Amino acid sequence: MAGRAWARMIAVAIGVIALDQVTKALVNASIDRGGSEEVVLGMRLVNVRNTGVAFSSLQGAGPVIGIIVAAALIGLLWYFTRHADKPLVWLPTGMLLGGALGNVIDRLRDGAVTDFIKLPGWPAFNVADIAITFGVLVLLYVTERPRHAAASDA
């Protein structure tokens, strides 16, 4: 069962990375850096770079961000290794790993993360950020739901 969980987790991570990188490439090819296009109801597609982390905090702190991301990924994989048999834990782990690695790829290639979805009153974000956010929520659900709900999923 743990082998299947690892395969599923890796498949989700690869899917997130692929979707993230493809969407960023499309944005980079169609919107000039710093540019913006209205989509619908105040939502805009933009092409901006973020050298920080969530909500653009820690701008320009590259080495610190690298250490934080590496520690978080090591902790995530350690947790997954110990709980791979837990129902559905592969899904949020894959989402978190894929999202983090999608943004790491940007940092290694460009020195910053490409953000392109802009909602009114909210910082710009990308597919990797969405995967990380939902990954955290799903991980909380998977780890905190009542035991009888977890048993019925097995």
Long-range contacts (C-beta under 8 A, 24 or more apart in sequence): 1-84, 1-85, 2-84, 2-85, 5-80, 5-84, 5-85, 5-89, 5-90, 6-84, 6-90, 8-90, 8-91, 8-94, 9-80, 9-84, 9-90, 9-91, 9-93, 9-94, 9-97, 10-94, 11-94, 12-90, 12-91, 12-93, 12-94, 12-95, 12-97, 12-98, 13-93, 13-94, 13-95, 13-97, 13-98, 13-101, 14-98, 15-94, 15-98, 16-94, 16-95, 16-97, 16-98, 16-99, 16-102, 16-127, 16-128, 16-131, 17-98, 17-101, 17-102, 17-105, 17-128, 19-127, 20-98, 20-99, 20-102, 20-103, 20-126, 20-127, 20-128, 20-131, 21-102, 21-105, 23-116, 23-126, 23-127, 24-106, 24-114, 24-116, 24-126, 24-127, 27-114, 27-116, 28-114, 31-116, 36-118, 42-119, 42-120, 43-117, 43-118, 43-119, 43-120, 44-118, 45-116, 45-117, 45-118, 46-115, 46-116, 46-117, 46-118, 46-124, 47-114, 47-116, 48-114, 48-115, 48-116, 48-124, 49-110, 49-112, 49-113, 49-114, 49-115, 50-112, 50-113, 50-114, 50-115, 50-124, 51-111, 51-112, 51-113, 54-129, 55-123, 56-123, 62-107, 62-111, 65-107, 66-107, 69-100, 69-103, 69-104, 72-100, 73-97, 73-100, 73-101, 86-142, 86-143, 86-150, 87-142, 87-150, 87-153, 87-154, 88-138, 88-142, 88-153, 89-139, 89-142, 89-143, 91-138, 91-142, 92-134, 92-135, 92-136, 92-137, 92-138, 92-139, 92-142, 93-135, 93-139, 94-135, 95-131, 95-132, 95-134, 95-135, 95-138, 96-131, 96-132, 96-135, 96-136, 96-139, 98-128, 98-131, 99-127, 99-128, 99-129, 99-130, 99-131, 99-132, 99-135, 100-128, 100-132, 102-126, 102-127, 102-128, 102-131, 103-128, 103-129
